Every structure is written in structure tokens, then in C-alpha cells.
């Protein structure tokens, strides 16, 4: 779904959130909302402010989703999850989420640029990259939170020496027994990283994140996700019925045993998958160390 024009979004520049955070520029925009760079007039720090588009904000489910995202980020404080700083309303009455302002690039952007130059991420770098993500997912799952939209575009590589990785966008996160905010038949997530049971709209479980986690690692090491169809239906068929791909065929320097890891990391049956993201990463590290 396309969002408002840049001209429309720029009309908010100069507004404040909670009378404190002044919107200075547009960082990015999607179908649900926009992210602005803002200055905290109390201490001078720059922050990011996520605001729902006006037409989206009229949907109570969309507002509740933003509130839940804020809650997820707050309870995951101290992990690699994006740091939330505040919540409030804009001058024109829209709900806003204030977070740390990230400087760097999305993992997806890094991979595309690197692969155009013929590169692949070195194995030690990949293992280090995914360790904090595995720890964040472990914490989230222990609290009954399932991310549901793991993909390289939701992983950020920061320029800060002590915070190299940030896991973003918990907008589709599922909280324990809270009612679902997605419409019947709606599949949350990105096709190449969706688990087979997510494609089939089955009940949300942490194993869906375990699949997405494994698919992201495959993408980083192989240069492509495990399954990519010409259109979503073809991707669905491959994900739910095709043999699991060979990682070694795409990265010959890896040991043959790595394909056993693939079989478990992105298994069709959740019961045959690794129990959690940490176990998946530990098994891979054991093979590649």
C-alpha cells in the first residue's frame, strides 16, 4: 500500500511530539507510517519519530499495533531491539513513537551493495552479526513476543562501535494471548522469509521466527534467500513443498555438513526445526568454527 506523497509528509515538519520533539526531516515512509528525524528540545539530542499516516491512524487496530510495538521495544530494553525513548502525540493529534536515531544502513542495503561487487559476508562476521539477534529473539520468546517479520531490511547495522546491530519493526509482533490485530486471511511478513505455517495462516508460534532467522542466515551466506519465486504464490509453493536448497552449492567453501543445518533451520515441519534461534546459530557455529 502506497503512503502519502512526500509533499504531504513534509507538512508535519516543525510540529512537535509532546511539545518536546520537533520534527526536522523525513527519514523514510511506508504504507503504514513515516519516520522523521527530530530534535529533543530539552537536551538537544536527535531522535527518530514514527508516526502513522493520518488515514491509517483512523483504524483502532493500527493505533493498537503501534502501542504494542512500543511495549515490545520497552520490555526488550538492553537487547539488540531498537531502543524506544518516549510516546506521545503530534500537534495535529497523531500517535507517535520516539526511538533512538540510527546511523548506518539496513542489512539488506549492505548485502545488495556487497553482492553487486561479487562479495559474500565472511563466515565469522555472519556469526557475530546474528548472535545479538538470536539473544534478542530468545528474550522476546520468553516474554511471549513473536516478531513475525524477520528479514534483512529489519536488521540495522549501526555506526556505533558498541551497538553494531539493531533489530527493528515489531509492528506485526504477536503478544501471547492478546487478540490478533491482523485481518482474517492476511499473512504478516515478507514472502522469502515466511515459514510454511505462516503462509498457511496457522497460529503464531516462536518457531515462525526460528524459520525466519534461519532464512536470513541463508541469505547472508548464500547471496539469496532459500526460496524466491517469480510471484508470491510460487514462493509459497516452493517454501511449503520444495526440497530444502543446498547452501554448499552456493558457497562451495563451506563443509558438506552445512546442508544438514539448512534442513533443520528452514524445515517445513516446525517439529523438525531447531527449538530456538540460539540453538540454530550454535549448531551452525559448531559446523563452521
C-alpha positions in Angstrom: 0.0 0.0 0.0 1.4 3.4 -1.1 1.6 6.1 1.5 1.1 9.9 1.2 3.3 12.0 -1.0 6.5 13.5 0.3 4.9 16.9 0.0 2.1 15.8 2.3 4.5 14.3 4.8 6.6 17.4 4.8 3.6 19.4 6.1 4.4 18.0 9.6 7.9 19.4 9.7 8.2 21.9 12.5 5.5 20.1 14.5 6.3 18.7 18.0 5.5 15.5 19.7 4.6 16.0 23.4 5.6 19.6 22.9 9.2 18.4 23.1 10.4 16.6 20.0 10.5 19.0 16.9 10.2 17.2 13.5 13.1 18.3 11.3 13.2 15.9 8.3 11.8 12.7 6.8 13.9 9.6 7.2 11.6 7.2 5.4 8.0 6.3 4.6 6.0 3.1 4.0 2.4 2.1 3.7 1.6 2.4 7.4 3.5 5.4 8.5 6.6 7.6 8.2 9.7 8.1 10.3 11.0 11.6 10.9 14.3 12.9 12.3 13.6 15.1 15.2 15.4 17.2 17.8 14.7 16.8 21.5 14.4 20.5 22.5 15.0 19.5 26.2 18.6 18.2 25.7 19.4 18.8 22.1 19.7 15.1 21.1 18.4 13.9 17.7 15.8 11.1 17.8 13.6 9.2 15.4 9.8 9.6 15.5 7.5 7.1 13.9 4.0 8.5 13.0 1.1 6.6 11.5 -0.3 8.1 8.3 -3.5 10.1 9.0 -5.7 7.7 7.1 -4.1 4.7 8.8 -4.3 6.3 12.3 -8.1 6.2 11.9 -8.0 2.4 12.3 -8.0 1.5 16.0 -6.1 -1.7 15.2 -3.3 0.3 13.6 -3.1 2.5 16.7 -3.1 -0.5 19.0 -0.3 -2.1 16.8 1.9 0.9 17.4 1.2 0.8 21.1 2.1 -2.9 21.1 5.3 -2.2 19.2 6.3 0.4 21.8 5.6 -2.1 24.6 7.7 -4.8 22.8 10.6 -2.5 22.5 10.4 -1.3 26.1 10.4 -4.8 27.6 13.3 -5.8 25.3 15.4 -2.9 26.5 19.1 -4.0 26.9 18.9 -6.3 23.9 19.6 -5.6 20.2 16.0 -4.4 19.8 15.6 -0.8 18.7 15.6 1.5 21.8 12.3 3.3 22.5 12.6 6.6 24.3 9.0 8.0 24.5 5.5 8.0 23.2 3.1 10.9 22.6 1.0 12.8 20.1 1.9 15.3 17.3 0.5 18.8 17.2 -2.2 17.5 14.8 -3.2 14.7 17.1 -1.5 11.6 15.7 0.1 9.0 17.9 3.9 8.9 17.7 6.7 6.6 18.9 10.0 8.2 19.7 13.1 6.0 19.4 16.8 6.3 19.1 18.0 7.7 15.8 20.1 5.0 14.0 23.0 6.0 11.8 24.3 3.3 9.3 22.4 1.1 6.9 19.9 -1.7 6.8 21.5 -5.2 6.4 19.6 -5.6 3.1 21.2 -2.4 1.7 24.7 -3.7 2.8 24.1 -7.1 1.2 22.9 -5.8 -2.1 25.8 -3.4 -2.4 28.3 -6.1 -1.4 26.9 -8.7 -3.7 27.0 -6.3 -6.7 30.7 -6.2 -6.1 30.9 -10.0 -6.0 31.3 -10.3 -2.3 29.9 -12.5 0.4 30.0 -11.8 4.1 32.8 -13.7 5.8 31.5 -16.6 8.0 33.0 -15.1 11.3 31.3 -11.8 10.5 28.0 -13.5 9.9 28.2 -15.5 13.1 28.9 -12.3 15.1 26.1 -10.4 13.3 23.4 -12.9 14.2 24.5 -13.5 17.8 22.7 -10.5 19.3 19.7 -11.1 17.1 19.5 -14.7 18.5 19.7 -13.3 22.1 17.0 -10.7 21.4 14.7 -13.4 20.0 15.3 -15.6 22.9 14.3 -12.8 25.3 11.3 -11.9 23.2 10.0 -15.5 23.0 10.5 -16.0 26.8 8.1 -13.0 27.2 5.6 -14.4 24.7 6.5 -12.0 21.9 6.9 -13.3 18.3 8.4 -10.8 15.8 6.8 -12.3 12.7 8.6 -10.2 10.2 12.3 -11.1 10.3 14.2 -10.1 7.2 17.4 -8.2 6.3 15.5 -4.9 5.9 14.6 -5.1 9.6 18.1 -5.5 10.7 20.2 -2.4 11.0 24.0 -2.1 11.0 24.9 0.9 13.1 28.0 3.0 13.0 28.2 3.0 16.8 31.1 0.8 17.8 29.3 -0.9 20.8 25.9 -1.3 19.1 26.6 -2.8 15.7 23.2 -4.5 15.2 19.6 -3.4 15.8 16.5 -5.5 15.3 13.7 -3.2 14.1 10.0 -3.1 13.3 8.0 -5.0 15.8 4.8 -3.7 14.2 3.5 -7.1 13.4 4.7 -8.7 16.7 2.3 -11.1 18.4 1.9 -10.9 22.2 1.0 -14.1 23.9 -2.8 -14.4 24.3 -3.7 -10.9 23.1 -6.1 -10.9 20.3 -4.7 -10.8 16.8 -4.7 -7.4 15.0 -4.4 -8.8 11.5 -7.5 -9.5 9.4 -8.6 -13.0 8.6 -6.6 -14.3 5.6 -3.9 -11.7 6.0 -0.4 -13.1 6.0 2.1 -11.0 8.0 5.7 -10.9 6.9 7.8 -11.0 3.8 7.4 -13.8 1.3 11.0 -15.1 1.2 11.3 -15.3 5.0 7.9 -16.6 5.9 7.6 -20.0 7.4 5.3 -22.6 5.8 2.9 -22.4 8.7 2.8 -18.6 8.5 1.9 -19.0 4.8 -0.9 -21.3 5.8 -2.2 -18.7 8.4 -1.7 -21.1 11.3 -1.5 -20.0 14.9 1.6 -17.8 15.6 4.4 -19.6 17.4 8.1 -18.7 18.1 9.1 -21.4 15.6 8.0 -19.0 12.8 10.8 -16.7 14.0 13.2 -19.6 14.1 12.5 -20.2 10.4 12.8 -16.5 9.5 16.1 -16.4 11.5 17.5 -19.4 9.5 16.3 -17.9 6.2 18.1 -14.6 7.0 21.4 -16.5 7.8 21.0 -18.5 4.5 20.5 -15.2 2.6 23.6 -13.6 4.2 25.8 -16.7 3.4 24.4 -17.7 0.1 23.6 -14.3 -1.5 19.9 -15.2 -1.9 17.0 -16.4 0.3 16.2 -20.1 0.4 13.1 -19.7 -1.8 12.4 -16.9 -4.4 9.5 -17.3 -6.8 8.5 -15.1 -9.7 5.4 -14.2 -7.6 4.2 -14.8 -4.1 2.2 -17.9 -5.0 5.3 -19.5 -6.5 7.3 -18.6 -3.4 4.6 -20.2 -1.2 4.7 -23.4 -3.2 8.5 -23.6 -3.0 8.5 -22.8 0.7 5.9 -25.4 1.6 6.7 -28.2 -0.8 10.1 -28.0 -2.5 13.3 -29.7 -1.3 15.3 -27.5 1.0 18.1 -25.9 -1.0 21.8 -26.6 -0.8 23.8 -23.8 0.9 27.1 -25.5 -0.1 26.1 -25.4 -3.8 26.0 -21.6 -3.5 29.0 -21.4 -1.1 31.3 -24.3 -2.1 34.0 -23.5 0.5 31.6 -24.4 3.3 31.6 -28.0 4.6 29.1 -30.5 3.3 27.5 -30.8 6.8 26.1 -27.2 6.4 23.3 -28.6 4.3 22.1 -30.7 7.3 21.9 -27.4 9.2 19.7 -26.0 6.3 17.4 -28.9 6.6 16.6 -28.1 10.2 16.9 -24.3 10.0 14.1 -24.0 7.4 12.3 -27.3 7.8 8.7 -27.4 6.6 7.6 -29.1 9.8 8.1 -26.9 12.9 8.8 -30.1 14.9 11.8 -30.8 12.8 13.2 -27.3 13.2 15.7 -26.1 15.8 13.9 -25.3 19.0 15.1 -21.7 19.1 17.3 -19.2 17.3 20.1 -19.7 19.7 20.3 -23.4 19.0 20.2 -22.8 15.3 23.1 -20.4 15.5 25.1 -22.6 17.9 24.7 -25.6 15.6 26.0 -23.5 12.6 28.9 -22.2 14.6 29.8 -25.8 15.6 29.9 -26.7 11.9 31.8 -23.7 10.7 34.2 -22.9 13.6 
